[in-house]
């Protein structure tokens, strides 16, 4: 990622892209061109150094949203089988970099993926929700006394955020905000 390519990244509106169960969902940009290449390079092509640039893009967007609270950052977790195959969680790497920039606390133990779900990209909204049903488990012993900021790469239908929000709500955690680096419907 060179400085010229980074300048090609464009922000979406600095307002919620959608609201799920009363939780604001923000998308930093459209899933196209340079941002799409950035995400795919990090996620599928083992270009771990791109986590910094994705975090920087999300950080710069987030600074314009104006929420000044101190958050615990929760990256969307991967199932242990997916981590074994991929060797890392790209959103955890991004969350680490995001926390360095914001000063927020990383909390990658609050919620885990206990169901080995299929990749979502070819599924309909209904299939995504079915696929993600009961996929997450909340560990309240890992809860910090801070609002939760969930980070993901792509928000297409919102199904992943929806299932994570539902799991957190069932555990009594209500103060949540979600941010995705991209969405096809910005």
C-alpha positions in Angstrom: 0.0 0.0 0.0 1.7 3.2 -1.2 0.7 6.7 -0.1 -0.9 7.3 -3.5 -3.1 4.2 -3.3 -4.1 5.1 0.3 -5.3 8.5 -1.0 -7.7 6.6 -3.3 -9.7 5.4 -0.4 -12.9 7.3 0.0 -15.0 7.6 3.2 -18.8 6.9 3.3 -21.1 9.2 5.2 -20.2 9.7 8.8 -23.5 8.4 10.0 -24.9 4.9 10.7 -25.2 2.8 7.6 -28.0 0.9 9.4 -29.3 0.2 12.9 -29.7 -3.4 14.2 -31.5 -4.0 17.5 -30.9 -0.4 18.4 -27.2 -0.6 17.7 -25.5 1.8 15.2 -23.6 0.1 12.4 -21.1 2.3 10.6 -19.4 1.4 7.3 -16.2 3.4 6.5 -16.3 3.0 2.7 -17.7 1.2 -0.3 -16.4 -2.3 -1.0 -14.8 -1.4 -4.3 -11.5 -0.6 -6.0 -8.6 0.1 -3.7 -10.5 -0.7 -0.5 -11.6 -4.1 -1.9 -8.0 -4.9 -2.8 -6.8 -3.9 0.6 -9.3 -6.2 2.4 -8.7 -9.1 0.0 -4.9 -8.8 0.3 -5.1 -8.9 4.1 -7.8 -11.5 4.4 -6.8 -14.0 1.7 -3.3 -13.3 0.5 -1.4 -13.3 3.9 -0.4 -9.6 3.5 -0.6 -9.0 7.2 1.1 -5.6 7.0 -2.1 -4.3 5.4 -3.8 -4.5 8.8 -2.2 -1.2 9.7 -3.6 0.5 6.6 -7.1 -0.9 7.2 -7.0 0.2 10.8 -5.7 3.6 9.8 -8.6 4.0 7.4 -11.1 2.9 10.0 -9.5 5.2 12.6 -9.6 8.2 10.4 -13.3 7.5 9.6 -14.1 6.9 13.3 -12.6 10.2 14.3 -15.2 11.9 12.1 -18.1 10.1 13.7 -17.5 12.0 17.0 -18.1 9.3 19.6 -15.6 10.3 22.3 -16.2 7.4 24.7 -13.5 4.9 25.7 -14.3 1.5 24.1 -13.3 -2.1 24.4 -12.6 -3.2 20.8 -13.9 -6.6 19.9 -12.9 -8.0 16.5 -15.2 -10.4 14.8 -13.9 -13.8 15.9 -13.0 -16.7 13.6 -13.6 -20.3 14.5 -10.5 -22.2 15.6 -10.6 -24.3 12.4 -10.6 -21.2 10.2 -7.7 -19.7 12.1 -5.8 -23.1 11.8 -6.3 -22.9 8.0 -5.6 -19.1 7.5 -3.0 -18.9 10.3 -4.4 -15.6 11.7 -7.6 -13.5 12.2 -7.3 -10.5 9.9 -9.7 -8.5 12.0 -7.8 -9.2 15.2 -4.7 -7.9 13.5 -6.7 -4.8 12.4 -8.1 -4.4 15.8 -4.6 -4.4 17.4 -3.5 -1.6 15.1 -6.8 0.3 15.6 -6.3 0.1 19.4 -2.7 1.5 19.0 -4.2 4.5 17.1 -7.2 5.1 19.4 -5.8 4.1 22.7 -8.8 1.8 23.2 -8.5 -1.6 24.9 -8.5 -4.7 22.7 -10.8 -7.4 24.1 -10.6 -10.5 21.8 -11.8 -12.8 24.6 -15.3 -11.4 25.3 -17.0 -13.3 22.5 -15.8 -16.4 20.6 -17.1 -18.2 17.6 -18.1 -21.7 18.7 -19.7 -22.8 15.5 -17.6 -23.4 12.4 -19.7 -21.5 9.9 -19.5 -21.6 6.1 -18.1 -18.5 4.3 -20.9 -16.0 3.9 -20.2 -14.4 0.6 -22.4 -16.7 -1.5 -25.3 -17.0 0.9 -28.5 -15.1 0.9 -29.5 -13.0 4.0 -31.8 -15.8 5.3 -29.0 -18.4 4.7 -26.5 -16.1 6.5 -28.7 -15.8 9.5 -29.2 -19.5 9.6 -25.5 -20.2 9.2 -24.6 -17.8 12.1 -27.4 -19.0 14.4 -25.8 -19.8 17.8 -22.3 -19.2 16.3 -21.1 -17.0 19.2 -20.5 -17.4 22.9 -20.0 -14.5 25.4 -17.7 -14.9 28.3 -18.9 -12.4 30.9 -15.7 -13.0 33.0 -13.8 -11.1 30.2 -16.2 -8.1 30.1 -14.6 -4.7 30.8 -16.5 -1.8 32.2 -16.5 0.0 28.8 -18.9 0.1 25.8 -18.2 -2.5 23.1 -17.0 -1.5 19.6 -17.2 -4.5 17.2 -14.9 -4.4 14.2 -15.5 -6.3 10.9 -14.2 -6.0 7.4 -17.4 -6.1 5.3 -21.0 -5.5 6.2 -23.1 -6.9 3.4 -26.4 -7.9 5.0 -25.5 -7.2 8.6 -26.0 -10.8 9.6 -22.7 -11.2 11.5 -23.2 -8.0 13.5 -26.8 -9.0 14.1 -25.9 -12.4 15.6 -23.1 -10.9 17.7 -25.3 -8.1 19.0 -28.0 -10.6 19.8 -25.5 -12.8 21.8 -24.2 -9.7 23.7 -27.7 -8.5 24.4 -28.7 -12.0 25.8 -25.6 -11.7 28.1 -26.8 -8.3 29.3 -24.3 -6.2 27.3 -26.3 -3.4 25.7 -23.8 -0.6 25.0 -22.5 -1.6 21.6 -21.4 0.1 18.4 -20.3 -1.7 15.2 -17.9 -0.5 12.5 -17.1 -2.3 9.2 -14.3 -1.1 7.0 -16.7 -1.4 4.0 -20.1 -2.1 2.8 -21.6 -2.5 -0.7 -24.5 -0.3 0.3 -22.8 2.8 1.7 
